[in-house]
Amino acid sequence: MSDESVEAAVERFLDETESALDDYDRGYADADATLSVIRTRMDELAAAADGDS
């Protein structure tokens, strides 16, 4: 994902994090699964930011 622009990475992070939180709110995922998704997205966002430096 480091080839992706930071702007696109932020947009993707926000979209996918919101989706994960919506799944949690609806009872489709537990807290551990939701945090795992968010942590993965954070790592991807950090990689994109590091690649843009």
mmCIF file as Biopython writes it, N, C-alpha, C and O atoms, coordinates in Angstrom:
data_model
#
loop_
_atom_site.group_PDB
_atom_site.id
_atom_site.type_symbol
_atom_site.label_atom_id
_atom_site.label_alt_id
_atom_site.label_comp_id
_atom_site.label_asym_id
_atom_site.label_entity_id
_atom_site.label_seq_id
_atom_site.pdbx_PDB_ins_code
_atom_site.Cartn_x
_atom_site.Cartn_y
_atom_site.Cartn_z
_atom_site.occupancy
_atom_site.B_iso_or_equiv
_atom_site.auth_seq_id
_atom_site.auth_asym_id
_atom_site.pdbx_PDB_model_num
ATOM 1   N N  . MET A ? 1  ? 0.809   -1.191 0.000  1.0 0.0 1  A 1 
ATOM 2   C CA . MET A ? 1  ? 0.000   0.000  0.000  1.0 0.0 1  A 1 
ATOM 3   C C  . MET A ? 1  ? 0.855   1.260  0.000  1.0 0.0 1  A 1 
ATOM 4   O O  . MET A ? 1  ? 0.321   2.354  -0.182 1.0 0.0 1  A 1 
ATOM 5   N N  . SER A ? 2  ? 2.141   1.144  0.194  1.0 0.0 2  A 1 
ATOM 6   C CA . SER A ? 2  ? 2.993   2.319  0.292  1.0 0.0 2  A 1 
ATOM 7   C C  . SER A ? 2  ? 3.072   3.096  -1.021 1.0 0.0 2  A 1 
ATOM 8   O O  . SER A ? 2  ? 3.542   4.234  -1.017 1.0 0.0 2  A 1 
ATOM 9   N N  . ASP A ? 3  ? 2.631   2.527  -2.140 1.0 0.0 3  A 1 
ATOM 10  C CA . ASP A ? 3  ? 2.600   3.243  -3.405 1.0 0.0 3  A 1 
ATOM 11  C C  . ASP A ? 3  ? 1.404   4.186  -3.490 1.0 0.0 3  A 1 
ATOM 12  O O  . ASP A ? 3  ? 1.358   5.060  -4.356 1.0 0.0 3  A 1 
ATOM 13  N N  . GLU A ? 4  ? 0.451   4.011  -2.606 1.0 0.0 4  A 1 
ATOM 14  C CA . GLU A ? 4  ? -0.761  4.814  -2.596 1.0 0.0 4  A 1 
ATOM 15  C C  . GLU A ? 4  ? -0.460  6.198  -2.011 1.0 0.0 4  A 1 
ATOM 16  O O  . GLU A ? 4  ? 0.324   6.319  -1.069 1.0 0.0 4  A 1 
ATOM 17  N N  . SER A ? 5  ? -1.075  7.227  -2.563 1.0 0.0 5  A 1 
ATOM 18  C CA . SER A ? 5  ? -0.867  8.566  -2.019 1.0 0.0 5  A 1 
ATOM 19  C C  . SER A ? 5  ? -1.423  8.640  -0.602 1.0 0.0 5  A 1 
ATOM 20  O O  . SER A ? 5  ? -2.341  7.902  -0.246 1.0 0.0 5  A 1 
ATOM 21  N N  . VAL A ? 6  ? -0.868  9.527  0.191  1.0 0.0 6  A 1 
ATOM 22  C CA . VAL A ? 6  ? -1.321  9.677  1.575  1.0 0.0 6  A 1 
ATOM 23  C C  . VAL A ? 6  ? -2.792  10.075 1.601  1.0 0.0 6  A 1 
ATOM 24  O O  . VAL A ? 6  ? -3.557  9.585  2.432  1.0 0.0 6  A 1 
ATOM 25  N N  . GLU A ? 7  ? -3.181  10.953 0.700  1.0 0.0 7  A 1 
ATOM 26  C CA . GLU A ? 7  ? -4.578  11.385 0.646  1.0 0.0 7  A 1 
ATOM 27  C C  . GLU A ? 7  ? -5.513  10.199 0.413  1.0 0.0 7  A 1 
ATOM 28  O O  . GLU A ? 7  ? -6.527  10.056 1.097  1.0 0.0 7  A 1 
ATOM 29  N N  . ALA A ? 8  ? -5.171  9.362  -0.541 1.0 0.0 8  A 1 
ATOM 30  C CA . ALA A ? 8  ? -5.983  8.185  -0.827 1.0 0.0 8  A 1 
ATOM 31  C C  . ALA A ? 8  ? -5.957  7.213  0.347  1.0 0.0 8  A 1 
ATOM 32  O O  . ALA A ? 8  ? -6.970  6.585  0.657  1.0 0.0 8  A 1 
ATOM 33  N N  . ALA A ? 9  ? -4.807  7.087  0.998  1.0 0.0 9  A 1 
ATOM 34  C CA . ALA A ? 9  ? -4.690  6.196  2.151  1.0 0.0 9  A 1 
ATOM 35  C C  . ALA A ? 9  ? -5.555  6.674  3.308  1.0 0.0 9  A 1 
ATOM 36  O O  . ALA A ? 9  ? -6.173  5.864  4.000  1.0 0.0 9  A 1 
ATOM 37  N N  . VAL A ? 10 ? -5.602  7.980  3.521  1.0 0.0 10 A 1 
ATOM 38  C CA . VAL A ? 10 ? -6.445  8.531  4.585  1.0 0.0 10 A 1 
ATOM 39  C C  . VAL A ? 10 ? -7.911  8.263  4.272  1.0 0.0 10 A 1 
ATOM 40  O O  . VAL A ? 10 ? -8.672  7.857  5.150  1.0 0.0 10 A 1 
ATOM 41  N N  . GLU A ? 11 ? -8.303  8.486  3.036  1.0 0.0 11 A 1 
ATOM 42  C CA . GLU A ? 11 ? -9.692  8.235  2.632  1.0 0.0 11 A 1 
ATOM 43  C C  . GLU A ? 11 ? -10.058 6.767  2.836  1.0 0.0 11 A 1 
ATOM 44  O O  . GLU A ? 11 ? -11.128 6.450  3.354  1.0 0.0 11 A 1 
ATOM 45  N N  . ARG A ? 12 ? -9.162  5.884  2.427  1.0 0.0 12 A 1 
ATOM 46  C CA . ARG A ? 12 ? -9.408  4.452  2.599  1.0 0.0 12 A 1 
ATOM 47  C C  . ARG A ? 12 ? -9.495  4.100  4.082  1.0 0.0 12 A 1 
ATOM 48  O O  . ARG A ? 12 ? -10.374 3.341  4.491  1.0 0.0 12 A 1 
ATOM 49  N N  . PHE A ? 13 ? -8.584  4.649  4.889  1.0 0.0 13 A 1 
ATOM 50  C CA . PHE A ? 13 ? -8.603  4.411  6.330  1.0 0.0 13 A 1 
ATOM 51  C C  . PHE A ? 13 ? -9.941  4.826  6.931  1.0 0.0 13 A 1 
ATOM 52  O O  . PHE A ? 13 ? -10.552 4.070  7.686  1.0 0.0 13 A 1 
ATOM 53  N N  . LEU A ? 14 ? -10.387 6.018  6.597  1.0 0.0 14 A 1 
ATOM 54  C CA . LEU A ? 14 ? -11.647 6.509  7.157  1.0 0.0 14 A 1 
ATOM 55  C C  . LEU A ? 14 ? -12.828 5.638  6.733  1.0 0.0 14 A 1 
ATOM 56  O O  . LEU A ? 14 ? -13.676 5.295  7.558  1.0 0.0 14 A 1 
ATOM 57  N N  . ASP A ? 15 ? -12.886 5.282  5.458  1.0 0.0 15 A 1 
ATOM 58  C CA . ASP A ? 15 ? -13.983 4.448  4.955  1.0 0.0 15 A 1 
ATOM 59  C C  . ASP A ? 15 ? -14.006 3.077  5.618  1.0 0.0 15 A 1 
ATOM 60  O O  . ASP A ? 15 ? -15.054 2.618  6.072  1.0 0.0 15 A 1 
ATOM 61  N N  . GLU A ? 16 ? -12.852 2.426  5.671  1.0 0.0 16 A 1 
ATOM 62  C CA . GLU A ? 16 ? -12.810 1.066  6.195  1.0 0.0 16 A 1 
ATOM 63  C C  . GLU A ? 16 ? -12.952 1.029  7.714  1.0 0.0 16 A 1 
ATOM 64  O O  . GLU A ? 16 ? -13.500 0.075  8.265  1.0 0.0 16 A 1 
ATOM 65  N N  . THR A ? 17 ? -12.458 2.064  8.387  1.0 0.0 17 A 1 
ATOM 66  C CA . THR A ? 17 ? -12.637 2.135  9.834  1.0 0.0 17 A 1 
ATOM 67  C C  . THR A ? 17 ? -14.100 2.370  10.171 1.0 0.0 17 A 1 
ATOM 68  O O  . THR A ? 17 ? -14.634 1.755  11.094 1.0 0.0 17 A 1 
ATOM 69  N N  . GLU A ? 18 ? -14.744 3.253  9.431  1.0 0.0 18 A 1 
ATOM 70  C CA . GLU A ? 18 ? -16.172 3.498  9.647  1.0 0.0 18 A 1 
ATOM 71  C C  . GLU A ? 18 ? -16.979 2.222  9.406  1.0 0.0 18 A 1 
ATOM 72  O O  . GLU A ? 18 ? -17.911 1.920  10.152 1.0 0.0 18 A 1 
ATOM 73  N N  . SER A ? 19 ? -16.623 1.486  8.378  1.0 0.0 19 A 1 
ATOM 74  C CA . SER A ? 19 ? -17.306 0.228  8.085  1.0 0.0 19 A 1 
ATOM 75  C C  . SER A ? 19 ? -17.131 -0.778 9.221  1.0 0.0 19 A 1 
ATOM 76  O O  . SER A ? 19 ? -18.086 -1.450 9.612  1.0 0.0 19 A 1 
ATOM 77  N N  . ALA A ? 20 ? -15.916 -0.878 9.748  1.0 0.0 20 A 1 
ATOM 78  C CA . ALA A ? 20 ? -15.655 -1.800 10.860 1.0 0.0 20 A 1 
ATOM 79  C C  . ALA A ? 20 ? -16.455 -1.401 12.092 1.0 0.0 20 A 1 
ATOM 80  O O  . ALA A ? 20 ? -17.011 -2.257 12.780 1.0 0.0 20 A 1 
ATOM 81  N N  . LEU A ? 21 ? -16.511 -0.108 12.367 1.0 0.0 21 A 1 
ATOM 82  C CA . LEU A ? 21 ? -17.277 0.363  13.523 1.0 0.0 21 A 1 
ATOM 83  C C  . LEU A ? 21 ? -18.776 0.146  13.325 1.0 0.0 21 A 1 
ATOM 84  O O  . LEU A ? 21 ? -19.487 -0.178 14.277 1.0 0.0 21 A 1 
ATOM 85  N N  . ASP A ? 22 ? -19.257 0.321  12.104 1.0 0.0 22 A 1 
ATOM 86  C CA . ASP A ? 22 ? -20.667 0.043  11.808 1.0 0.0 22 A 1 
ATOM 87  C C  . ASP A ? 22 ? -20.985 -1.432 12.040 1.0 0.0 22 A 1 
ATOM 88  O O  . ASP A ? 22 ? -22.023 -1.764 12.612 1.0 0.0 22 A 1 
ATOM 89  N N  . ASP A ? 23 ? -20.088 -2.318 11.593 1.0 0.0 23 A 1 
ATOM 90  C CA . ASP A ? 23 ? -20.288 -3.752 11.827 1.0 0.0 23 A 1 
ATOM 91  C C  . ASP A ? 23 ? -20.358 -4.051 13.317 1.0 0.0 23 A 1 
ATOM 92  O O  . ASP A ? 23 ? -21.181 -4.856 13.754 1.0 0.0 23 A 1 
ATOM 93  N N  . TYR A ? 24 ? -19.502 -3.409 14.094 1.0 0.0 24 A 1 
ATOM 94  C CA . TYR A ? 24 ? -19.517 -3.595 15.548 1.0 0.0 24 A 1 
ATOM 95  C C  . TYR A ? 24 ? -20.833 -3.090 16.135 1.0 0.0 24 A 1 
ATOM 96  O O  . TYR A ? 24 ? -21.459 -3.771 16.948 1.0 0.0 24 A 1 
ATOM 97  N N  . ASP A ? 25 ? -21.245 -1.906 15.724 1.0 0.0 25 A 1 
ATOM 98  C CA . ASP A ? 25 ? -22.490 -1.323 16.239 1.0 0.0 25 A 1 
ATOM 99  C C  . ASP A ? 25 ? -23.703 -2.194 15.932 1.0 0.0 25 A 1 
ATOM 100 O O  . ASP A ? 25 ? -24.649 -2.246 16.718 1.0 0.0 25 A 1 
ATOM 101 N N  . ARG A ? 26 ? -23.675 -2.875 14.792 1.0 0.0 26 A 1 
ATOM 102 C CA . ARG A ? 26 ? -24.795 -3.741 14.400 1.0 0.0 26 A 1 
ATOM 103 C C  . ARG A ? 26 ? -24.705 -5.135 15.020 1.0 0.0 26 A 1 
ATOM 104 O O  . ARG A ? 26 ? -25.616 -5.949 14.868 1.0 0.0 26 A 1 
ATOM 105 N N  . GLY A ? 27 ? -23.608 -5.403 15.714 1.0 0.0 27 A 1 
ATOM 106 C CA . GLY A ? 27 ? -23.446 -6.701 16.350 1.0 0.0 27 A 1 
ATOM 107 C C  . GLY A ? 27 ? -22.860 -7.769 15.448 1.0 0.0 27 A 1 
ATOM 108 O O  . GLY A ? 27 ? -22.868 -8.947 15.802 1.0 0.0 27 A 1 
ATOM 109 N N  . TYR A ? 28 ? -22.347 -7.376 14.278 1.0 0.0 28 A 1 
ATOM 110 C CA . TYR A ? 28 ? -21.775 -8.335 13.335 1.0 0.0 28 A 1 
ATOM 111 C C  . TYR A ? 28 ? -20.350 -8.732 13.697 1.0 0.0 28 A 1 
ATOM 112 O O  . TYR A ? 28 ? -19.851 -9.753 13.225 1.0 0.0 28 A 1 
ATOM 113 N N  . ALA A ? 29 ? -19.688 -7.927 14.538 1.0 0.0 29 A 1 
ATOM 114 C CA . ALA A ? 29 ? -18.301 -8.192 14.928 1.0 0.0 29 A 1 
ATOM 115 C C  . ALA A ? 29 ? -18.130 -7.843 16.395 1.0 0.0 29 A 1 
ATOM 116 O O  . ALA A ? 29 ? -18.791 -6.944 16.915 1.0 0.0 29 A 1 
ATOM 117 N N  . ASP A ? 30 ? -17.233 -8.566 17.059 1.0 0.0 30 A 1 
ATOM 118 C CA . ASP A ? 30 ? -16.968 -8.237 18.461 1.0 0.0 30 A 1 
ATOM 119 C C  . ASP A ? 30 ? -15.866 -7.179 18.540 1.0 0.0 30 A 1 
ATOM 120 O O  . ASP A ? 30 ? -15.272 -6.799 17.531 1.0 0.0 30 A 1 
ATOM 121 N N  . ALA A ? 31 ? -15.611 -6.720 19.755 1.0 0.0 31 A 1 
ATOM 122 C CA . ALA A ? 31 ? -14.643 -5.637 19.953 1.0 0.0 31 A 1 
ATOM 123 C C  . ALA A ? 31 ? -13.243 -6.035 19.494 1.0 0.0 31 A 1 
ATOM 124 O O  . ALA A ? 31 ? -12.545 -5.227 18.881 1.0 0.0 31 A 1 
ATOM 125 N N  . ASP A ? 32 ? -12.824 -7.260 19.780 1.0 0.0 32 A 1 
ATOM 126 C CA . ASP A ? 32 ? -11.479 -7.696 19.385 1.0 0.0 32 A 1 
ATOM 127 C C  . ASP A ? 32 ? -11.307 -7.685 17.871 1.0 0.0 32 A 1 
ATOM 128 O O  . ASP A ? 32 ? -10.280 -7.235 17.363 1.0 0.0 32 A 1 
ATOM 129 N N  . ALA A ? 33 ? -12.300 -8.175 17.159 1.0 0.0 33 A 1 
ATOM 130 C CA . ALA A ? 33 ? -12.225 -8.190 15.696 1.0 0.0 33 A 1 
ATOM 131 C C  . ALA A ? 33 ? -12.209 -6.772 15.141 1.0 0.0 33 A 1 
ATOM 132 O O  . ALA A ? 33 ? -11.475 -6.476 14.197 1.0 0.0 33 A 1 
ATOM 133 N N  . THR A ? 34 ? -13.011 -5.909 15.723 1.0 0.0 34 A 1 
ATOM 134 C CA . THR A ? 34 ? -13.069 -4.523 15.270 1.0 0.0 34 A 1 
ATOM 135 C C  . THR A ? 34 ? -11.737 -3.822 15.492 1.0 0.0 34 A 1 
ATOM 136 O O  . THR A ? 34 ? -11.248 -3.121 14.606 1.0 0.0 34 A 1 
ATOM 137 N N  . LEU A ? 35 ? -11.152 -4.007 16.665 1.0 0.0 35 A 1 
ATOM 138 C CA . LEU A ? 35 ? -9.846  -3.397 16.939 1.0 0.0 35 A 1 
ATOM 139 C C  . LEU A ? 35 ? -8.765  -3.954 16.026 1.0 0.0 35 A 1 
ATOM 140 O O  . LEU A ? 35 ? -7.863  -3.224 15.613 1.0 0.0 35 A 1 
ATOM 141 N N  . SER A ? 36 ? -8.846  -5.225 15.713 1.0 0.0 36 A 1 
ATOM 142 C CA . SER A ? 36 ? -7.873  -5.832 14.807 1.0 0.0 36 A 1 
ATOM 143 C C  . SER A ? 36 ? -7.937  -5.177 13.428 1.0 0.0 36 A 1 
ATOM 144 O O  . SER A ? 36 ? -6.904  -4.877 12.828 1.0 0.0 36 A 1 
ATOM 145 N N  . VAL A ? 37 ? -9.146  -4.959 12.935 1.0 0.0 37 A 1 
ATOM 146 C CA . VAL A ? 37 ? -9.315  -4.298 11.641 1.0 0.0 37 A 1 
ATOM 147 C C  . VAL A ? 37 ? -8.749  -2.883 11.697 1.0 0.0 37 A 1 
ATOM 148 O O  . VAL A ? 37 ? -8.022  -2.461 10.798 1.0 0.0 37 A 1 
ATOM 149 N N  . ILE A ? 38 ? -9.085  -2.157 12.757 1.0 0.0 38 A 1 
ATOM 150 C CA . ILE A ? 38 ? -8.621  -0.774 12.873 1.0 0.0 38 A 1 
ATOM 151 C C  . ILE A ? 38 ? -7.098  -0.716 12.979 1.0 0.0 38 A 1 
ATOM 152 O O  . ILE A ? 38 ? -6.469  0.153  12.376 1.0 0.0 38 A 1 
ATOM 153 N N  . ARG A ? 39 ? -6.508  -1.628 13.736 1.0 0.0 39 A 1 
ATOM 154 C CA . ARG A ? 39 ? -5.038  -1.646 13.844 1.0 0.0 39 A 1 
ATOM 155 C C  . ARG A ? 39 ? -4.383  -1.930 12.497 1.0 0.0 39 A 1 
ATOM 156 O O  . ARG A ? 39 ? -3.373  -1.318 12.148 1.0 0.0 39 A 1 
ATOM 157 N N  . THR A ? 40 ? -4.959  -2.855 11.748 1.0 0.0 40 A 1 
ATOM 158 C CA . THR A ? 40 ? -4.433  -3.165 10.417 1.0 0.0 40 A 1 
ATOM 159 C C  . THR A ? 40 ? -4.503  -1.938 9.520  1.0 0.0 40 A 1 
ATOM 160 O O  . THR A ? 40 ? -3.547  -1.626 8.811  1.0 0.0 40 A 1 
ATOM 161 N N  . ARG A ? 41 ? -5.630  -1.246 9.551  1.0 0.0 41 A 1 
ATOM 162 C CA . ARG A ? 41 ? -5.788  -0.036 8.733  1.0 0.0 41 A 1 
ATOM 163 C C  . ARG A ? 41 ? -4.813  1.055  9.174  1.0 0.0 41 A 1 
ATOM 164 O O  . ARG A ? 41 ? -4.292  1.795  8.340  1.0 0.0 41 A 1 
ATOM 165 N N  . MET A ? 42 ? -4.564  1.156  10.484 1.0 0.0 42 A 1 
ATOM 166 C CA . MET A ? 42 ? -3.593  2.135  10.988 1.0 0.0 42 A 1 
ATOM 167 C C  . MET A ? 42 ? -2.195  1.815  10.471 1.0 0.0 42 A 1 
ATOM 168 O O  . MET A ? 42 ? -1.455  2.714  10.072 1.0 0.0 42 A 1 
ATOM 169 N N  . ASP A ? 43 ? -1.836  0.531  10.478 1.0 0.0 43 A 1 
ATOM 170 C CA . ASP A ? 43 ? -0.528  0.113  9.962  1.0 0.0 43 A 1 
ATOM 171 C C  . ASP A ? 43 ? -0.391  0.454  8.479  1.0 0.0 43 A 1 
ATOM 172 O O  . ASP A ? 43 ? 0.658   0.923  8.039  1.0 0.0 43 A 1 
ATOM 173 N N  . GLU A ? 44 ? -1.456  0.217  7.713  1.0 0.0 44 A 1 
ATOM 174 C CA . GLU A ? 44 ? -1.437  0.534  6.291  1.0 0.0 44 A 1 
ATOM 175 C C  . GLU A ? 44 ? -1.307  2.037  6.068  1.0 0.0 44 A 1 
ATOM 176 O O  . GLU A ? 44 ? -0.584  2.480  5.175  1.0 0.0 44 A 1 
ATOM 177 N N  . LEU A ? 45 ? -2.009  2.813  6.879  1.0 0.0 45 A 1 
ATOM 178 C CA . LEU A ? 45 ? -1.928  4.266  6.770  1.0 0.0 45 A 1 
ATOM 179 C C  . LEU A ? 45 ? -0.520  4.751  7.107  1.0 0.0 45 A 1 
ATOM 180 O O  . LEU A ? 45 ? 0.018   5.622  6.423  1.0 0.0 45 A 1 
ATOM 181 N N  . ALA A ? 46 ? 0.069   4.200  8.142  1.0 0.0 46 A 1 
ATOM 182 C CA . ALA A ? 46 ? 1.435   4.570  8.525  1.0 0.0 46 A 1 
ATOM 183 C C  . ALA A ? 46 ? 2.425   4.210  7.419  1.0 0.0 46 A 1 
ATOM 184 O O  . ALA A ? 46 ? 3.343   4.978  7.131  1.0 0.0 46 A 1 
ATOM 185 N N  . ALA A ? 47 ? 2.243   3.055  6.804  1.0 0.0 47 A 1 
ATOM 186 C CA . ALA A ? 47 ? 3.129   2.641  5.711  1.0 0.0 47 A 1 
ATOM 187 C C  . ALA A ? 47 ? 3.016   3.598  4.532  1.0 0.0 47 A 1 
ATOM 188 O O  . ALA A ? 47 ? 4.019   3.937  3.903  1.0 0.0 47 A 1 
ATOM 189 N N  . ALA A ? 48 ? 1.803   4.031  4.236  1.0 0.0 48 A 1 
ATOM 190 C CA . ALA A ? 48 ? 1.615   4.980  3.136  1.0 0.0 48 A 1 
ATOM 191 C C  . ALA A ? 48 ? 2.268   6.315  3.463  1.0 0.0 48 A 1 
ATOM 192 O O  . ALA A ? 48 ? 2.876   6.941  2.595  1.0 0.0 48 A 1 
ATOM 193 N N  . ALA A ? 49 ? 2.144   6.748  4.702  1.0 0.0 49 A 1 
ATOM 194 C CA . ALA A ? 49 ? 2.752   8.018  5.116  1.0 0.0 49 A 1 
ATOM 195 C C  . ALA A ? 49 ? 4.276   7.921  5.083  1.0 0.0 49 A 1 
ATOM 196 O O  . ALA A ? 49 ? 4.946   8.860  4.653  1.0 0.0 49 A 1 
ATOM 197 N N  . ASP A ? 50 ? 4.825   6.802  5.530  1.0 0.0 50 A 1 
ATOM 198 C CA . ASP A ? 50 ? 6.277   6.607  5.512  1.0 0.0 50 A 1 
ATOM 199 C C  . ASP A ? 50 ? 6.811   6.548  4.089  1.0 0.0 50 A 1 
ATOM 200 O O  . ASP A ? 50 ? 7.904   7.041  3.808  1.0 0.0 50 A 1 
ATOM 201 N N  . GLY A ? 51 ? 6.050   5.953  3.205  1.0 0.0 51 A 1 
ATOM 202 C CA . GLY A ? 51 ? 6.470   5.834  1.815  1.0 0.0 51 A 1 
ATOM 203 C C  . GLY A ? 51 ? 6.431   7.150  1.069  1.0 0.0 51 A 1 
ATOM 204 O O  . GLY A ? 51 ? 7.086   7.302  0.038  1.0 0.0 51 A 1 
ATOM 205 N N  . ASP A ? 52 ? 5.670   8.101  1.581  1.0 0.0 52 A 1 
ATOM 206 C CA . ASP A ? 52 ? 5.519   9.398  0.928  1.0 0.0 52 A 1 
ATOM 207 C C  . ASP A ? 52 ? 6.576   10.401 1.370  1.0 0.0 52 A 1 
ATOM 208 O O  . ASP A ? 52 ? 6.690   11.483 0.794  1.0 0.0 52 A 1 
ATOM 209 N N  . SER A ? 53 ? 7.350   10.042 2.393  1.0 0.0 53 A 1 
ATOM 210 C CA . SER A ? 53 ? 8.347   10.982 2.941  1.0 0.0 53 A 1 
ATOM 211 C C  . SER A ? 53 ? 9.550   11.109 2.043  1.0 0.0 53 A 1 
ATOM 212 O O  . SER A ? 53 ? 10.477  11.855 2.355  1.0 0.0 53 A 1 
#
